[in-house]
Amino acid sequence: MLYVPDGVPPIIASTLARIERTLPQPGEILVRKGGRVEPDDVVARGKSDTAPYVINLAQALNLPPEQAARTVVSPIGQPINAGAVLARRRGMFGRRVLSPANGILHTVDPATGYAIICAEPQTITLTAGVRGIVMDIINNQQVIIETPAAQIYGIVSFGAHTNGVTRLLTLDPGEPITEKMIDAQSMYAVIIGGSGISAAALRKAVEHQVRGIIIGSINEHELRTFFQLTKRLPWAVGRRNWQWMSHITSPLTIVLTEGIGNAPMAAPIFEVLANNDRREIFIESQTSLRQPHRRPRVIIPLSRSSSTSLEPPRPLLRVGATVRLLDHEHLGSLGRVRSLPALPQRLPSGVRTPAVEVLVDNGEAIWLPRSCVEVIA
């Protein structure tokens, strides 16, 4: 079952959105509480520790561990540059091991033949991402920004947080983005489409420096082709053993509102995005299927209004409501509530639980636990 963040609906037409811009560890905060910020304003700067490099010298030099440790030519505890010689085996068939990165040679273990290089920390700069007001600063590490906005929660996403001006490329939630639709006008924009996008179109988007893409779904084959993955992974909607590809680094941000597959974007979501074409938006691109659960969020800042509420509305589950299905078999599909019994119902699995009867697109009526649906409209 998909996570519903704090019971918040997937579409919120108007609320006070709170955006958390967080450094990996305490650093320098460049704004003050109560100050106004613009999307490209730098609000924080800090360092991020990178994972150490563990190098098997014994294997690389084809030597026993104790001999491999004696081949190290760089002093332990001293800086070493990327590409510098770390260890050298002399002789007719001599070999060299080069440092993979700038850093400090931390240790060499004679028992195992392993060397550890601690890479230099990376400098991280955080921009506001949205136009708003700084509401709080926490421990020189986190800046909380508040802005009136519409919000959309997606299903899954790839890539980093980003912001940009939206550009609507399709006129129908079932229409995919094609390669021909992406041109120079898409540069630095967040493009919006309907049912999907091809790997060729994704590559063209990277070439044109598109910042983000929001679509309903994407075919698993096209996704693997774009990321140059050679084997099939259990991503498809309906798989019980759904896994998330946290190891993948995407050159641009992609948000899927319905999931992996060929589903069109939900009409209510498409309508909100279409009505806000050419607006500056911010994408919180984070997906976590394990604790702490996270879903990607699209934030569309609005003009400040006294009618804007701090707490997002929580629409009631009722007969006739349009719902998104969150169970493993129908993830991302839409349906309409047919009945809502007050008493718990026995489901096909044998479990007795509060349930809802939903009519799906093919006219079939299915019973689901109430926790497996979220109200869209």
Rosetta blueprint (number, residue, H / E / L):
1 M L
2 L L
3 Y L
4 V L
5 P H
6 D H
7 G H
8 V L
9 P L
10 P L
11 I E
12 I E
13 A E
14 S E
15 T E
16 L E
17 A E
18 R E
19 I E
20 E E
21 R E
22 T E
23 L L
24 P L
25 Q L
26 P L
27 G L
28 E E
29 I E
30 L L
31 V L
32 R L
33 K L
34 G L
35 G L
36 R E
37 V E
38 E L
39 P L
40 D L
41 D L
42 V E
43 V E
44 A E
45 R E
46 G E
47 K E
48 S E
49 D L
50 T L
51 A L
52 P L
53 Y E
54 V E
55 I E
56 N E
57 L H
58 A H
59 Q H
60 A H
61 L H
62 N L
63 L L
64 P L
65 P H
66 E H
67 Q H
68 A H
69 A H
70 R L
71 T L
72 V E
73 V L
74 S L
75 P L
76 I L
77 G L
78 Q L
79 P E
80 I E
81 N L
82 A L
83 G L
84 A L
85 V E
86 L E
87 A E
88 R E
89 R E
90 R L
91 G L
92 M L
93 F L
94 G L
95 R E
96 R E
97 V E
98 L E
99 S L
100 P L
101 A L
102 N L
103 G E
104 I E
105 L E
106 H E
107 T E
108 V E
109 D E
110 P L
111 A L
112 T L
113 G L
114 Y E
115 A E
116 I E
117 I E
118 C E
119 A E
120 E L
121 P L
122 Q E
123 T E
124 I E
125 T E
126 L E
127 T E
128 A L
129 G L
130 V L
131 R L
132 G E
133 I E
134 V E
135 M E
136 D E
137 I E
138 I E
139 N L
140 N L
141 Q L
142 Q E
143 V E
144 I E
145 I E
146 E E
147 T E
148 P E
149 A E
150 A E
151 Q E
152 I E
153 Y E
154 G L
155 I L
156 V E
157 S E
158 F E
159 G L
160 A L
161 H L
162 T E
163 N E
164 G E
165 V E
166 T E
167 R E
168 L E
169 L L
170 T L
171 L L
172 D L
173 P L
174 G L
175 E L
176 P L
177 I E
178 T L
179 E H
180 K H
181 M H
182 I L
183 D L
184 A H
185 Q H
186 S H
187 M L
188 Y L
189 A E
190 V E
191 I E
192 I E
193 G L
194 G L
195 S L
196 G L
197 I E
198 S L
199 A H
200 A H
201 A H
202 L H
203 R H
204 K H
205 A H
206 V H
207 E H
208 H L
209 Q L
210 V L
211 R L
212 G E
213 I E
214 I E
215 I E
216 G E
217 S E
218 I E
219 N L
220 E H
221 H H
222 E H
223 L H
224 R H
225 T H
226 F H
227 F L
228 Q L
229 L L
230 T L
231 K L
232 R L
233 L L
234 P L
235 W L
236 A L
237 V L
238 G L
239 R L
240 R L
241 N L
242 W L
243 Q L
244 W L
245 M L
246 S L
247 H L
248 I L
249 T L
250 S L
251 P L
252 L L
253 T E
254 I E
255 V E
256 L E
257 T E
258 E E
259 G E
260 I E
261 G L
262 N L
263 A L
264 P L
265 M L
266 A L
267 A H
268 P H
269 I H
270 F H
271 E H
272 V H
273 L H
274 A H
275 N H
276 N L
277 D L
278 R L
279 R L
280 E E
281 I E
282 F E
283 I E
284 E E
285 S L
286 Q L
287 T L
288 S E
289 L L
290 R L
291 Q L
292 P L
293 H L
294 R E
295 R L
296 P L
297 R E
298 V E
299 I E
300 I E
301 P E
302 L L
303 S L
304 R L
305 S L
306 S L
307 S L
308 T L
309 S L
310 L L
311 E L
312 P L
313 P L
314 R L
315 P L
316 L L
317 L L
318 R L
319 V L
320 G L
321 A L
322 T E
323 V E
324 R E
325 L E
326 L L
327 D L
328 H L
329 E L
330 H L
331 L L
332 G L
333 S L
334 L E
335 G E
336 R E
337 V E
338 R E
339 S E
340 L L
341 P L
342 A L
343 L L
344 P L
345 Q E
346 R E
347 L L
348 P L
349 S L
350 G L
351 V L
352 R E
353 T E
354 P L
355 A E
356 V E
357 E E
358 V E
359 L E
360 V E
361 D L
362 N L
363 G L
364 E L
365 A E
366 I E
367 W E
368 L E
369 P E
370 R H
371 S H
372 C H
373 V E
374 E E
375 V E
376 I L
377 A L
